[in-house]
Amino acid sequence: MNKDMGVVKAKCSQVNFEKVVKLENNYLYNFIAKFVKLLNPKSIFICNDSESDFNYIRKKAIEDGEERKLSIEGHTVHFDGYYDQARDKERTKFLVPKGVYLGPNLNIIDKESGLKEIFGIMKNIMHDRELYILFFCLGPANSNFSIPAIQLTDSSYVAHSEIILYRPGYEEFRRLGNYKDYFQFVHSAGEVKDGVSINVNKRRIYMDTEEDVVYSVNTQYGGNTIGHKKLAMRLGINRASKENWLTEHMFISGIHSPGGRVTYFAGA
């Protein structure tokens, strides 16, 4: 294991650290250690595919004030901040090498200066918060067409949203072993008051398609933060263009009847 993982071990329980050890992935160890050093969280929770871990996230979303209980048991609501209710097109940019131009409709920033800027904003940003590390699978497990993905976030709301929306992927990461072609998402809600991000003037959503990483900070709005939503699609479009397949914003859902019949619906 990467010697730098000591910084991870120091910030989580033995039970949580063993969840990471079981993944046996040096690429993943390097990624996690790098951002634990940068973000400097107070503590770390590693979420596997168990219902008990999902329940921990659900509970934290209420305790942190990012969600509120509704009258129906198990249902909650989250309200984004007044000024954080849409994608921030002006501050959403692709990190590109010097001299690269992506056309008039895509915002870009020099990769070196862009990383310096967003890492500067993110440095020690989680010093008083818990870091949630979650694993998902974009597509069915054990499929050559699926893409595994990891999310780092200090927002229990973002973590909870992803648990609802996407296939759990911890066991898929275990199956893949020392695999490196996964998507990576690093998010911090930043300073929070009354359950919402307050430094929205410092929102940044920067995408590195060379490394398959998206960074977002000082925002909770789903289009900016839920990695496997719009952010994954942007990485997917880039990968699809290189590998000659199609990325589509769609879903296929199976509806189970009481008699056992499954009816499938497709939508976009």
Secondary structure, DSSP 8 states (H G I E B T S, - for coil): --GGGHHHHTTS-HHHHHHHHTT--HHHHHHHHHHHHHH--SEEEE--S-HHHHHHHHHHHHHTTSSEE-SSTT-EE----TT-SS--STTEEEEE-TT----TTS-EEEHHHHHHHHHHHHTTTTTTSEEEEEEEEES-TT-TT-EEEEEEES-HHHHHHHHHHSEE-HHHHHHH-S----EEEEEE--SEETTEE--GGG-EEEEETTTTEEEEES---HHHH-IIIIIHHHHHHHHHHHHT----S-EEEEEE-TTS-EEEEEE-
